[in-house]
Amino acid sequence: MTIFATSGPFGISPSTDQLIVINLAAILVANSFNSQQKVIKWGGLVVAVVTTTCAIWCNH
């Protein structure tokens, strides 16, 4: 029963640091996605996805 209590969806239990990274990534996407320059628009999205993925699965 403790397995269900200690892990969230997909076996992930996010820590405070991981939640901070996810929130900062969401802010980055919100600020950069309306840009006219495609480098900033898609670069912000790529950086946000990579950092969120690493924060969740790499356990740094």
N, C-alpha and C positions, 0 to 999 in steps of 0.2 A: 503494500500500500504506500510506502514512502516513495516509491519510484514515481507514482503519479503526482505526489505532492511536491517533489523537487524539480520536476521538469515541466516546461510549458509545451506549447504546440510544437510538433515535429521534434521533440526531445530537447528543445532549447529553453534555457532559463536565463533570460537576459539580466546582466548586472547593471548597476547604475552607470558605469562607464560606457557600456554598450548602448544604453538608452540615450546618453548624451551624444554619442557619435551619430546615432540614427536621427535625432532631432536636428543636429547641425547639418547633416546631409539633406534633410528635408528643406531647411532654410536655404542651403546652397542651390538646390533645384528651383525653389520658388523665386529666388532672386535672379538666376541666370537663364531660365527657360524662355523668358520674353525678350531676350536680347536679339537684335537684328543680325549680329555676327554669328555665323554657324559654329565657329570655333568655341566661342564662349557658351553658346546654347548647349551643344552636345558635349563639350568638354566638362561642363558642370555636372551634367547627367552621368557621364562615365565616371568621374571622380566620386560622385555620391554613391553610385552602385558599388564600386570597388571598395571604398572605405567601409560601407555598411556590411558588405559580405565578409570582409576581413575582420571587422569588429565582432561579428556574430560567430563565425566558424573558426577563426584562427586562435581564439582564446588568448589574446595578448594582454 
